Amino acid sequence: SLSLHLTPSHRHPSPSGKYYFMEHAAWDGLAVADFVFPWFMFMVGVSIVFSVQSQLKRNVPKTKILKKVVIRFLKLFFIGVFLNTAVQGGVHVDQIRIPGVLQRIGFTFFVCAILEILFIPLLTNVESYGGERLTVNVDDNAYNENGKYIDEGKYPEKKMWTFMRPSEPARSNISLIFHTWPQWILMALFSGIWAAVVFALPVPGCPKGYLGPGGIADGGEYPNCTGGATGYIDRLIWNNNIYRHPTCKEMFKTTQYFDPEGILGSLMAILTVYSGVIAGHVIQLNKSSRSGILIRLVVLSVVSLVIGIILCKGRFTGGWIPINKNLWSPSFVFITSGSSYGILAILYLLIDSQHLITGCPFSAMGKNPLFIYIGSYILYNYFPFNFYTEQSHGMLMFQAIVGTISWMFVALYLDYKKKYYKI
């Protein structure tokens, strides 16, 4: 279910067939395309837990894990900048876009992975069971492939560890709170910084706390205020090296550059990835109880959705903090994370719990997500991933489906050959 949920969107000239409800929202609101990126980032968070736990289980030193995290972040960042130079007619060197999709993935991965390495122990050392404590001497082979303790009397003495006799599943994972509280404090700090800057920073010619698109919005009163403090900081720091064609440009006739993968948005995107980290903890700590995993994921989904709905006052536009992908607003974070928890719960039920579906062929794409994403950039203009067609909704959608299926066959072939490309 994890690899299926990681299935990426590839670059395509019109992946939505130009149906308005499948395009990105021009500014406030949500459309189908707005869910894809946060879903992927959510699963980055889940994969962080699985990756770090796997390495800790193999006794990989934390310093070595940290080194891998730093290297992966740098690779993602510079590959992202390189892909930003794929501009028709050639890129102006002084206008190379610095922020981007892979850069945001790399940065948020870096922050959450560091927090996971620093504060979370090997979760399988102490099973999450209620009942009598049992202290035994075992060696590393006393565990099955899932890290579960097998039989205390079957292996020679090597290590003294404490377990809970598996009488019944624990009602909660309260013990994890004692390890994750520094992470929660930092998430609150990131949110506080975002709110302080967005609502208190003076922006020339703009009212404090402005969250609109500028241009002709608001009666044209704030034409140069696109994104408020969020856009202002990016333009101040990156100057010309940001995105020049925001989704609001056509509808609101904006003239200011605005980057949807900017600095403040990336700060809030850490919360999206950390939502996935929470889901990873839930799965790792409740392997013995499939129903426990499902219940917790559903509860997290409902709680996240309720918080998001409260922040936006239940509106698609407006509210205390509008739903806005360009700003990566807190309401956007909670609503998309809530949907991520829900989808993960459904996939876990269908694939891992009830075995009703296998996830194929989508799971193959989830095993090589970055390869597919980067490949779609490099082969952007090549058949069968792209080809000329009439500019109607139906034909453009057909073109997008053909391109997607073509990449699916590439992923299936790589999976068949057991070739998995990682950064």
Phi, psi and chi 1 to 4 in degrees:
 res  aa     phi    psi   chi1   chi2   chi3   chi4
   1 SER       -  -30.4   62.9      -      -      -
   2 LEU   -66.4  -46.8  -62.4 -177.5      -      -
   3 SER   -67.1  -31.8   60.3      -      -      -
   4 LEU   -66.6  -41.4  177.4   56.3      -      -
   5 HIS   -69.6  -17.9 -155.9   18.2      -      -
   6 LEU   -88.2   -2.7  -92.3  169.6      -      -
   7 THR   -53.6  119.6  -58.5      -      -      -
   8 PRO   -88.5  166.5   34.8  -35.0      -      -
   9 SER   -92.1  137.9   68.6      -      -      -
  10 HIS   -99.8  162.8   61.2   86.4      -      -
  11 ARG   -74.4  132.4 -170.5  180.0 -173.2 -140.3
  12 HIS  -152.3  144.7 -167.7  -85.4      -      -
  13 PRO   -59.0  -31.8   17.2  -30.7      -      -
  14 SER  -151.3   72.9 -178.4      -      -      -
  15 PRO   -65.5  -15.4   24.8  -33.8      -      -
  16 SER  -101.0   -0.3   62.0      -      -      -
  17 GLY    66.8   13.0      -      -      -      -
  18 LYS    61.9   24.3  -67.5 -170.2  176.4  180.0
  19 TYR   -76.0  129.2  -72.0  103.0      -      -
  20 TYR   -60.4  -35.5   74.9   92.3      -      -
  21 PHE   -75.1   -9.0   56.1   87.1      -      -
  22 MET  -107.8   -1.5  -64.7 -174.1   68.6      -
  23 GLU   -84.6  171.8  -61.5  -84.0    0.4      -
  24 HIS   -70.0  145.3  -71.8  -68.5      -      -
  25 ALA   -62.1  141.2      -      -      -      -
  26 ALA   -61.6  -37.1      -      -      -      -
  27 TRP  -152.5 -101.4 -165.8 -110.1      -      -
  28 ASP   -67.9  156.4  -70.7  -10.8      -      -
  29 GLY   107.3 -177.5      -      -      -      -
  30 LEU  -136.8  136.0  -86.9  175.8      -      -
  31 ALA  -128.8  170.9      -      -      -      -
  32 VAL   -55.4  -44.5  174.7      -      -      -
  33 ALA   -63.9  -23.9      -      -      -      -
  34 ASP   -70.5  -17.2  -66.0  -37.7      -      -
  35 PHE   -83.8  -23.9  -75.4   94.8      -      -
  36 VAL   -62.0  -51.8  177.6      -      -      -
  37 PHE   -62.6  -49.2 -166.8   14.4      -      -
  38 PRO   -63.7  -32.6   16.9  -29.6      -      -
  39 TRP   -61.0  -44.5  -77.5  -15.0      -      -
  40 PHE   -63.5  -44.5 -173.6   89.6      -      -
  41 MET   -65.7  -35.4  -64.9 -172.4   69.8      -
  42 PHE   -56.7  -45.1  176.9   89.9      -      -
  43 MET   -73.5  -23.1  -70.7  -49.3  -60.5      -
  44 VAL   -59.7  -42.3  168.2      -      -      -
  45 GLY   -62.6  -43.8      -      -      -      -
  46 VAL   -60.6  -43.9  178.4      -      -      -
  47 SER   -66.8  -29.4   66.7      -      -      -
  48 ILE   -58.8  -46.8  -73.5  172.7      -      -
  49 VAL   -61.0  -47.1  176.8      -      -      -
  50 PHE   -64.2  -40.9  -81.3   72.0      -      -
  51 SER   -67.1  -49.6  174.7      -      -      -
  52 VAL   -63.8  -44.2  171.6      -      -      -
  53 GLN   -63.0  -38.5  -72.5  -62.6  -50.4      -
  54 SER   -62.7  -41.8  173.7      -      -      -
  55 GLN   -71.7  -38.5  -67.2  178.6   78.6      -
  56 LEU   -63.7  -37.6  -70.5  176.5      -      -
  57 LYS   -63.9  -31.9 -175.5  179.0  174.7 -177.4
  58 ARG   -87.8   10.2  -60.0 -164.5  -50.5  -90.8
  59 ASN    61.9   31.3  -64.4  -43.0      -      -
  60 VAL   -71.7  128.8  177.9      -      -      -
  61 PRO   -59.3  143.7  -22.0   32.8      -      -
  62 LYS   -61.9  -31.7  -73.9 -168.1  173.0 -177.0
  63 THR   -63.4  -36.2   52.4      -      -      -
  64 LYS   -70.7  -38.4 -170.6  172.4 -178.3  178.8
  65 ILE   -64.3  -42.8  -56.1  175.8      -      -
  66 LEU   -60.3  -41.1  -75.0  168.2      -      -
  67 LYS   -61.4  -42.3 -178.5 -179.6  177.8 -178.9
  68 LYS   -63.1  -39.9  -70.6 -179.6  180.0  178.9
  69 VAL   -63.5  -45.1  167.1      -      -      -
  70 VAL   -62.4  -44.9  172.5      -      -      -
  71 ILE   -63.4  -41.2  -68.0  173.3      -      -
  72 ARG   -65.2  -40.6 -179.0  167.9  -65.5  176.8
  73 PHE   -59.7  -47.1  160.7   58.4      -      -
  74 LEU   -64.0  -40.0  -67.2  174.1      -      -
  75 LYS   -62.4  -48.2  -74.9 -179.3  178.1  178.8
  76 LEU   -60.9  -42.6  -74.5  168.5      -      -
  77 PHE   -63.0  -49.9 -175.5   87.1      -      -
  78 PHE   -75.0  -30.7  -73.2  109.8      -      -
  79 ILE   -65.8  -39.6  -70.2  174.2      -      -
  80 GLY   -61.8  -44.5      -      -      -      -
  81 VAL   -63.1  -40.3  172.8      -      -      -
  82 PHE   -61.4  -44.5  170.9   73.4      -      -
  83 LEU   -64.1  -27.8  -67.0  178.5      -      -
  84 ASN   -68.5  -13.6  -75.8  -12.6      -      -
  85 THR   -86.2   -2.2   64.4      -      -      -
  86 ALA   -77.8   72.3      -      -      -      -
  87 VAL  -110.5  132.1  177.1      -      -      -
  88 GLN   -60.2  128.2 -167.0  170.3   19.1      -
  89 GLY    88.4   -3.0      -      -      -      -
  90 GLY    97.5  145.4      -      -      -      -
  91 VAL   -93.3  143.8   66.4      -      -      -
  92 HIS   -79.8  124.0  -68.6  -85.4      -      -
  93 VAL   -56.7  -37.6  176.3      -      -      -
  94 ASP   -78.7    1.9   62.0  -20.4      -      -
  95 GLN  -122.5   15.2  -63.3  177.7    3.7      -
  96 ILE   -62.0  126.8  -66.2  175.7      -      -
  97 ARG   -70.6  126.2 -178.0 -170.7  176.8 -159.8
  98 ILE   -85.9  -51.6  -57.6  -59.2      -      -
  99 PRO   -69.0  166.2  -14.7   30.0      -      -
 100 GLY   174.1  179.8      -      -      -      -
 101 VAL   -64.5  -53.3  170.6      -      -      -
 102 LEU   -66.7  -33.1  -69.0 -175.7      -      -
 103 GLN   -62.9  -42.8  -65.1   90.3  -47.9      -
 104 ARG   -66.7  -42.5  173.7  167.0  -74.2 -175.9
 105 ILE   -59.6  -45.8  -67.7  173.1      -      -
 106 GLY   -62.1  -44.8      -      -      -      -
 107 PHE   -65.6  -48.6  170.0   70.1      -      -
 108 THR   -68.1  -36.3   53.0      -      -      -
 109 PHE   -60.7  -45.1  159.5   78.5      -      -
 110 PHE   -58.6  -49.5  172.1   77.9      -      -
 111 VAL   -63.3  -50.1  173.4      -      -      -
 112 CYS   -69.6  -35.4  -70.4      -      -      -
 113 ALA   -67.3  -40.0      -      -      -      -
 114 ILE   -61.4  -45.0  -66.4  -65.2      -      -
 115 LEU   -63.2  -37.7  -65.4  178.0      -      -
 116 GLU   -66.6  -43.6 -170.5   71.4    7.4      -
 117 ILE   -66.5  -40.2  -65.8  165.7      -      -
 118 LEU   -73.6  -34.5  -68.1  178.9      -      -
 119 PHE  -115.4  -16.7  -61.9  114.9      -      -
 120 ILE  -106.9  127.0  -54.9  -59.1      -      -
 121 PRO   -82.2 -177.2   34.4  -36.3      -      -
 122 LEU   -68.4  112.8 -179.1   59.6      -      -
 123 LEU   -70.8  -20.8  -62.4  177.8      -      -
 124 THR   -86.5   -2.8   52.5      -      -      -
 125 ASN   -66.0  -37.5  -82.0    1.2      -      -
 126 VAL  -121.3  110.5  179.3      -      -      -
 127 GLU   -67.4  146.6  -60.9  -77.8   10.4      -
 128 SER   -88.7   66.5   57.4      -      -      -
 129 TYR  -116.1  152.9  -74.4  107.5      -      -
 130 GLY   -92.9  161.3      -      -      -      -
 131 GLY   121.8 -159.4      -      -      -      -
 132 GLU   -75.8  139.3  177.0 -172.0   -5.0      -
 133 ARG   -77.8  145.4  -78.4 -169.1  175.5  -84.3
 134 LEU  -136.3  119.2  177.8   66.4      -      -
 135 THR  -103.5  125.2  -58.1      -      -      -
 136 VAL  -138.1  161.8  -65.1      -      -      -
 137 ASN  -101.5  121.0  -66.5  -54.4      -      -
 138 VAL  -141.0  164.0  -61.8      -      -      -
 139 ASP  -107.8 -179.6   74.8   -6.5      -      -
 140 ASP   -64.5  -20.4  -70.1  -26.1      -      -
 141 ASN   -81.8    0.2  -65.0  -40.7      -      -
 142 ALA   -82.9   24.7      -      -      -      -
 143 TYR  -131.6  146.5  -56.9   88.6      -      -
 144 ASN   -83.2 -173.7   64.3   15.9      -      -
 145 GLU   -65.4  -17.9   66.0  -84.1    6.4      -
 146 ASN   -94.7    5.0  -66.1  -39.7      -      -
 147 GLY    84.0   11.4      -      -      -      -
 148 LYS   -88.5  140.9  -78.9 -173.8   64.1   63.4
 149 TYR   -67.4  136.2  176.2   64.5      -      -
 150 ILE   -98.7  -68.3  -60.5  175.2      -      -
 151 ASP  -154.1  118.7 -176.6   -6.4      -      -
 152 GLU   -68.1  -21.1   67.8  -90.9   22.1      -
 153 GLY   -98.5    7.5      -      -      -      -
 154 LYS   -98.4  -16.1 -167.7  173.3  179.5 -179.9
 155 TYR  -126.3  153.6  -62.7   95.3      -      -
 156 PRO   -65.7  157.6   24.5  -35.3      -      -
 157 GLU   -68.4  140.6  -65.2 -174.3    1.9      -
 158 LYS  -151.1  -50.4 -176.2  177.2 -179.9 -177.5
 159 LYS  -129.1  147.1  -66.1 -178.3  180.0  178.6
 160 MET  -100.9  109.8  179.4   74.1   75.7      -
 161 TRP  -126.2  157.6  -78.8   -8.8      -      -
 162 THR  -108.1  132.7  -59.6      -      -      -
 163 PHE  -126.2  168.0  -60.3   88.5      -      -
 164 MET  -106.8  126.6  -57.6  -64.0  -74.6      -
 165 ARG   -60.8  130.3 -171.0 -178.2  -63.7  -82.1
 166 PRO   -72.7   75.8   26.2  -34.2      -      -
 167 SER   -87.2  -42.6   56.6      -      -      -
 168 GLU  -161.4  152.5   58.1  179.7   83.3      -
 169 PRO   -61.6  141.9  -22.5   32.6      -      -
 170 ALA   -65.4  147.4      -      -      -      -
 171 ARG   -76.3  -20.8  -66.1 -178.6  180.0  178.1
 172 SER  -153.1  169.8   64.7      -      -      -
 173 ASN  -111.3   52.7  -58.1   89.5      -      -
 174 ILE   -61.5  -33.9  -62.6  175.4      -      -
 175 SER   -58.8  -29.5   61.2      -      -      -
 176 LEU   -67.8  -27.2 -172.4   61.8      -      -
 177 ILE   -59.4  -35.2  -64.1  175.5      -      -
 178 PHE   -68.2  -18.5  -65.6  102.4      -      -
 179 HIS   -98.0  -29.8  -64.0  -68.5      -      -
 180 THR   -95.1   -5.4   58.4      -      -      -
 181 TRP   -58.2  -35.1   67.7  -96.1      -      -
 182 PRO   -63.9  -33.9  -20.0   33.5      -      -
 183 GLN   -66.0  -43.3  -63.1  179.5  -18.8      -
 184 TRP   -63.1  -39.5  -74.9   95.2      -      -
 185 ILE   -62.2  -42.6  -71.2  175.7      -      -
 186 LEU   -67.6  -37.1  -75.5  170.7      -      -
 187 MET   -63.5  -40.1  -66.2  -54.7  121.8      -
 188 ALA   -65.5  -37.5      -      -      -      -
 189 LEU   -64.6  -44.7  178.6   62.6      -      -
 190 PHE   -59.9  -42.3  -65.5  150.9      -      -
 191 SER   -64.7  -40.8  -59.2      -      -      -
 192 GLY   -64.5  -40.9      -      -      -      -
 193 ILE   -62.3  -44.8  -67.3  172.6      -      -
 194 TRP   -58.3  -49.1 -179.0   89.8      -      -
 195 ALA   -63.9  -41.5      -      -      -      -
 196 ALA   -63.5  -43.9      -      -      -      -
 197 VAL   -70.4  -46.4  173.8      -      -      -
 198 VAL   -64.9  -41.1  166.5      -      -      -
 199 PHE   -98.6  -12.0  -67.5  110.8      -      -
 200 ALA  -119.6  -18.3      -      -      -      -
 201 LEU   -71.8  125.8  179.9   70.5      -      -
 202 PRO   -70.0  126.7  -15.4   29.4      -      -
 203 VAL  -115.9  123.4  178.5      -      -      -
 204 PRO   -53.7  125.1  -26.2   35.1      -      -
 205 GLY    78.4    6.8      -      -      -      -
 206 CYS  -129.1  147.6  -52.7      -      -      -
 207 PRO   -71.8  150.2   26.0  -32.7      -      -
 208 LYS   -62.0  139.5  -79.1 -172.2  178.5 -179.7
 209 GLY    76.9   14.3      -      -      -      -
 210 TYR   -67.0  129.9 -176.9   71.9      -      -
 211 LEU  -121.8   11.9  -60.4  173.6      -      -
 212 GLY   -87.4  178.5      -      -      -      -
 213 PRO   -87.5   -8.0   31.5  -34.7      -      -
 214 GLY    73.0 -152.7      -      -      -      -
 215 GLY    63.0 -132.3      -      -      -      -
 216 ILE   -88.5    0.4   63.2  173.1      -      -
 217 ALA   -66.1  159.0      -      -      -      -
 218 ASP    55.8   37.2  -53.9  -62.1      -      -
 219 GLY    69.7   17.9      -      -      -      -
 220 GLY    73.0   18.2      -      -      -      -
 221 GLU   -74.6  -27.7 -168.7  172.9   -7.1      -
 222 TYR  -127.4   66.2  -46.6  112.5      -      -
 223 PRO   -64.6  -28.1   24.9  -34.9      -      -
 224 ASN  -106.2   23.5  -62.3  -39.9      -      -
 225 CYS  -109.8   25.7  -64.7      -      -      -
 226 THR   -52.7  116.4  -57.1      -      -      -
 227 GLY    80.6    0.6      -      -      -      -
 228 GLY    56.9 -134.3      -      -      -      -
 229 ALA   -63.6  -32.0      -      -      -      -
 230 THR   -60.5  -50.7  -58.0      -      -      -
 231 GLY   -69.8  -37.1      -      -      -      -
 232 TYR   -60.5  -45.7  174.5   68.1      -      -
 233 ILE   -62.8  -43.6  -72.8  177.1      -      -
 234 ASP   -63.6  -43.0  -72.7  -27.5      -      -
 235 ARG   -67.4  -32.4  -68.6 -171.3  -69.4  -88.9
 236 LEU   -70.4  -41.6 -168.5   65.9      -      -
 237 ILE   -85.4  -47.4  -66.2  175.6      -      -
 238 TRP   -91.7  -15.9  -57.0  121.5      -      -
 239 ASN    57.5 -115.2 -164.0   11.4      -      -
 240 ASN   -85.3   -4.9  -70.9  -33.7      -      -
 241 ASN   -91.8   47.1  -57.9  102.1      -      -
 242 ILE  -134.4  176.0   60.1  175.8      -      -
 243 TYR   -66.0  138.5 -165.6   55.8      -      -
 244 ARG  -108.4   -4.8  -66.5  165.1  175.6  -94.6
 245 HIS  -130.8   66.1  -53.8  -76.8      -      -
 246 PRO   -64.6  160.1   24.7  -33.8      -      -
 247 THR   -63.5  -20.4   56.0      -      -      -
 248 CYS   -84.9   -8.5   61.5      -      -      -
 249 LYS   -61.3  -46.7 -175.1  174.2 -176.7  177.5
 250 GLU   -72.1  -46.8 -177.2  177.0  -12.2      -
 251 MET   -70.7  -41.2  177.1  176.6  -71.4      -
 252 PHE  -105.2    6.7  -62.7  102.3      -      -
 253 LYS    52.3   46.1  -47.7  -59.9  179.4 -173.6
 254 THR   -78.5  153.2   58.2      -      -      -
 255 THR  -116.9  -14.1   56.9      -      -      -
 256 GLN   -85.8  142.4  -63.0  -67.6  -52.9      -
 257 TYR   -69.2  146.8  -60.4  151.6      -      -
 258 PHE  -149.4  128.3 -178.2   86.9      -      -
 259 ASP  -104.9  118.4 -156.9  -56.1      -      -
 260 PRO   -69.3  -12.3   25.2  -34.5      -      -
 261 GLU  -111.2   38.0  -83.2   75.5   53.7      -
 262 GLY   -76.4 -171.5      -      -      -      -
 263 ILE   -68.2  -54.8  -65.2  171.7      -      -
 264 LEU   -65.0  -37.7  -76.3  179.1      -      -
 265 GLY   -63.3  -36.8      -      -      -      -
 266 SER   -68.1  -31.9  -66.4      -      -      -
 267 LEU   -62.7  -43.6 -168.4   65.7      -      -
 268 MET   -73.2  -27.8  -72.4  -53.2  -60.6      -
 269 ALA   -65.0  -21.7      -      -      -      -
 270 ILE   -58.0  -37.4  -66.3  172.4      -      -
 271 LEU   -65.9  -33.7  -87.6   67.8      -      -
 272 THR   -63.6  -46.5  -61.3      -      -      -
 273 VAL   -66.0  -38.7  175.7      -      -      -
 274 TYR   -67.4  -29.4 -172.7   68.3      -      -
 275 SER   -59.0  -39.2  -62.9      -      -      -
 276 GLY   -67.4  -35.6      -      -      -      -
 277 VAL   -60.2  -42.4  169.9      -      -      -
 278 ILE   -60.0  -43.7  -64.9  171.9      -      -
 279 ALA   -62.0  -39.1      -      -      -      -
 280 GLY   -62.2  -41.0      -      -      -      -
 281 HIS   -62.5  -42.0  -70.3  158.7      -      -
 282 VAL   -59.5  -45.9  166.0      -      -      -
 283 ILE   -67.6  -43.5  -64.6  170.7      -      -
 284 GLN   -65.7  -37.8  -75.3  -77.4  -27.5      -
 285 LEU   -85.8   -8.7  -78.8  169.3      -      -
 286 ASN  -127.5   32.7  -63.7  -82.4      -      -
 287 LYS   -59.9  -27.9  -73.1 -178.8  177.3  178.5
 288 SER   -80.5   -8.4   60.9      -      -      -
 289 SER  -134.4   96.7  174.3      -      -      -
 290 ARG   -64.6  -38.1  -70.1  175.5  176.7  172.1
 291 SER   -65.6  -34.6   61.2      -      -      -
 292 GLY   -62.7  -41.0      -      -      -      -
 293 ILE   -62.8  -47.7  -69.1  175.0      -      -
 294 LEU   -61.9  -44.7  -73.6  170.1      -      -
 295 ILE   -61.9  -45.2  -69.3  170.8      -      -
 296 ARG   -66.3  -39.5  -73.6  167.2  173.6   81.0
 297 LEU   -65.9  -40.1  -71.1  176.3      -      -
 298 VAL   -65.1  -43.2  169.8      -      -      -
 299 VAL   -61.3  -45.6  168.7      -      -      -
 300 LEU   -60.7  -38.8  -74.3  167.5      -      -
 301 SER   -62.3  -48.6  176.2      -      -      -
 302 VAL   -64.1  -46.3  172.1      -      -      -
 303 VAL   -61.5  -44.7  170.2      -      -      -
 304 SER   -63.3  -43.5  -65.4      -      -      -
 305 LEU   -64.2  -41.0  -71.3  171.1      -      -
 306 VAL   -63.7  -44.0  167.9      -      -      -
 307 ILE   -61.6  -44.8  -66.0  173.5      -      -
 308 GLY   -61.9  -41.8      -      -      -      -
 309 ILE   -65.9  -38.4  -69.3  170.2      -      -
 310 ILE   -63.6  -44.6  -69.6  172.4      -      -
 311 LEU   -61.3  -35.9  -71.1  174.2      -      -
 312 CYS   -99.5    8.9   67.3      -      -      -
 313 LYS    58.2   27.4  -68.3 -174.5  176.1 -179.8
 314 GLY    72.7   18.5      -      -      -      -
 315 ARG  -110.2  151.3  -55.3  173.0 -174.6  170.3
 316 PHE   -75.9  -29.1  -88.5  104.5      -      -
 317 THR  -129.9  145.1   59.7      -      -      -
 318 GLY    82.3 -159.2      -      -      -      -
 319 GLY    95.2 -179.6      -      -      -      -
 320 TRP   -59.8  -50.4  -74.0  -56.7      -      -
 321 ILE  -130.7  105.6  -59.3  178.4      -      -
 322 PRO   -62.5  153.8  -18.0   30.7      -      -
 323 ILE   -72.2  117.4  -54.0  170.1      -      -
 324 ASN  -151.8  113.2 -168.2  -61.7      -      -
 325 LYS   -70.0  -38.3  177.1 -174.3  178.3  -67.0
 326 ASN   -58.4  -40.3  -74.9  -76.6      -      -
 327 LEU   -86.8  -13.7  -59.7  173.6      -      -
 328 TRP    50.1   54.3 -148.2  -86.0      -      -
 329 SER   -68.8  158.1   62.9      -      -      -
 330 PRO   -55.7  -38.9  -28.5   36.5      -      -
 331 SER   -63.7  -37.9   54.3      -      -      -
 332 PHE   -63.5  -41.9  176.0   79.0      -      -
 333 VAL   -60.6  -49.7  170.0      -      -      -
 334 PHE   -68.9  -39.6  -79.0  106.0      -      -
 335 ILE   -70.0  -43.7  -73.1  176.5      -      -
 336 THR   -70.7  -34.8   53.5      -      -      -
 337 SER   -67.4  -38.9  -65.6      -      -      -
 338 GLY   -60.1  -41.8      -      -      -      -
 339 SER   -67.0  -33.6   66.6      -      -      -
 340 SER   -65.7  -45.7  -63.6      -      -      -
 341 TYR   -57.9  -43.0  -73.9  123.2      -      -
 342 GLY   -64.8  -44.9      -      -      -      -
 343 ILE   -65.8  -41.4  -69.2  174.7      -      -
 344 LEU   -61.6  -39.6 -177.5   57.9      -      -
 345 ALA   -62.5  -43.7      -      -      -      -
 346 ILE   -63.4  -46.1  -67.7  170.7      -      -
 347 LEU   -65.3  -38.6  -66.7  177.1      -      -
 348 TYR   -63.3  -40.2 -177.0   83.4      -      -
 349 LEU   -64.6  -47.2  174.5   65.9      -      -
 350 LEU   -73.6  -36.5  -64.5  177.1      -      -
 351 ILE   -98.5  -56.4  -61.1  172.7      -      -
 352 ASP   -84.6  -33.7  -59.3  -81.4      -      -
 353 SER   -89.5  -57.2  178.8      -      -      -
 354 GLN   -95.8  -12.8  -59.8  -59.3  -44.5      -
 355 HIS    55.3   38.6  -54.3  -68.6      -      -
 356 LEU   -78.8  -30.0  -63.2  177.3      -      -
 357 ILE  -136.0  162.9   59.8  174.3      -      -
 358 THR  -100.4  -18.0   63.1      -      -      -
 359 GLY    91.9  -12.2      -      -      -      -
 360 CYS   -73.2  140.9 -173.0      -      -      -
 361 PRO   -92.5   -1.6   35.3  -36.3      -      -
 362 PHE   -65.9  -31.8  -56.6  104.3      -      -
 363 SER   -61.7  -29.9   56.9      -      -      -
 364 ALA   -64.3  -37.8      -      -      -      -
 365 MET   -68.9  -34.2  -63.7 -174.0   75.8      -
 366 GLY   -68.5  -16.6      -      -      -      -
 367 LYS   -86.3  -15.5  -66.5  175.3 -177.0  177.4
 368 ASN  -134.4   50.9  -91.0  -54.3      -      -
 369 PRO   -64.0  -44.1   24.7  -34.3      -      -
 370 LEU   -72.5  -32.4  -69.1  175.6      -      -
 371 PHE   -62.2  -44.9  177.9   89.4      -      -
 372 ILE   -64.8  -43.5  -58.9  -63.3      -      -
 373 TYR   -63.6  -49.3 -178.7   81.4      -      -
 374 ILE   -67.3  -39.7  -65.3  170.9      -      -
 375 GLY   -61.6  -35.2      -      -      -      -
 376 SER   -68.0  -26.9   67.4      -      -      -
 377 TYR   -71.7  -48.0  -99.2   84.6      -      -
 378 ILE   -67.3  -39.1  -63.7  172.7      -      -
 379 LEU  -101.4   28.3  -59.1  177.9      -      -
 380 TYR   -53.8  -40.7  177.5   66.1      -      -
 381 ASN  -102.9   11.5  -72.6  -44.5      -      -
 382 TYR  -102.7  143.8  -69.4   86.4      -      -
 383 PHE   -71.6  141.8 -178.5   83.9      -      -
 384 PRO   -94.2    8.7   35.5  -36.0      -      -
 385 PHE   -73.2  -20.9  -49.5  112.1      -      -
 386 ASN  -154.6  142.4 -171.7   10.2      -      -
 387 PHE  -162.2  160.7   51.3   89.3      -      -
 388 TYR   -72.5  140.4  175.3   79.6      -      -
 389 THR  -154.2  163.8 -176.2      -      -      -
 390 GLU   -66.5  152.6   63.8 -179.8   78.2      -
 391 GLN   -87.3   54.3  -60.0  -62.1  -64.4      -
 392 SER  -108.3  157.1   64.8      -      -      -
 393 HIS   -55.8  -47.2  -70.1  -56.8      -      -
 394 GLY   -62.5  -45.9      -      -      -      -
 395 MET   -70.3  -37.2  -70.1  -53.7  -61.5      -
 396 LEU   -66.8  -37.9  -71.6  171.7      -      -
 397 MET   -66.4  -39.9 -178.8   59.3   74.3      -
 398 PHE   -60.0  -43.8  171.8   73.9      -      -
 399 GLN   -59.7  -43.0 -179.5 -167.1   53.9      -
 400 ALA   -66.2  -39.6      -      -      -      -
 401 ILE   -66.0  -42.2  -68.5  172.3      -      -
 402 VAL   -60.9  -44.6  170.1      -      -      -
 403 GLY   -61.8  -41.8      -      -      -      -
 404 THR   -65.5  -45.2  -59.1      -      -      -
 405 ILE   -64.0  -36.0  -68.3  175.2      -      -
 406 SER   -61.6  -44.6  -61.1      -      -      -
 407 TRP   -68.5  -29.1  -81.0  113.7      -      -
 408 MET   -65.8  -40.2 -166.9  172.8  -67.8      -
 409 PHE   -65.2  -37.0  -83.1  116.5      -      -
 410 VAL   -61.3  -45.2  171.0      -      -      -
 411 ALA   -64.5  -40.4      -      -      -      -
 412 LEU   -63.8  -39.5  -74.5  168.1      -      -
 413 TYR   -64.6  -44.9  175.4   77.1      -      -
 414 LEU   -63.7  -37.9  -67.4  174.4      -      -
 415 ASP   -67.1  -40.2 -170.1   30.8      -      -
 416 TYR   -61.5  -38.3  173.1   74.2      -      -
 417 LYS   -84.9    0.0  -70.1  -67.8 -173.4  179.5
 418 LYS    58.4   39.6  -54.9  -62.5 -179.1 -175.2
 419 LYS  -107.1  113.3  -66.2 -176.0 -179.6  -65.8
 420 TYR  -124.3  118.5  -52.8  112.3      -      -
 421 TYR  -100.4  120.0  -62.4   96.0      -      -
 422 LYS  -121.3  157.0  -59.0  177.9 -178.9  179.2
 423 ILE  -105.8      -  -65.3  177.4      -      -
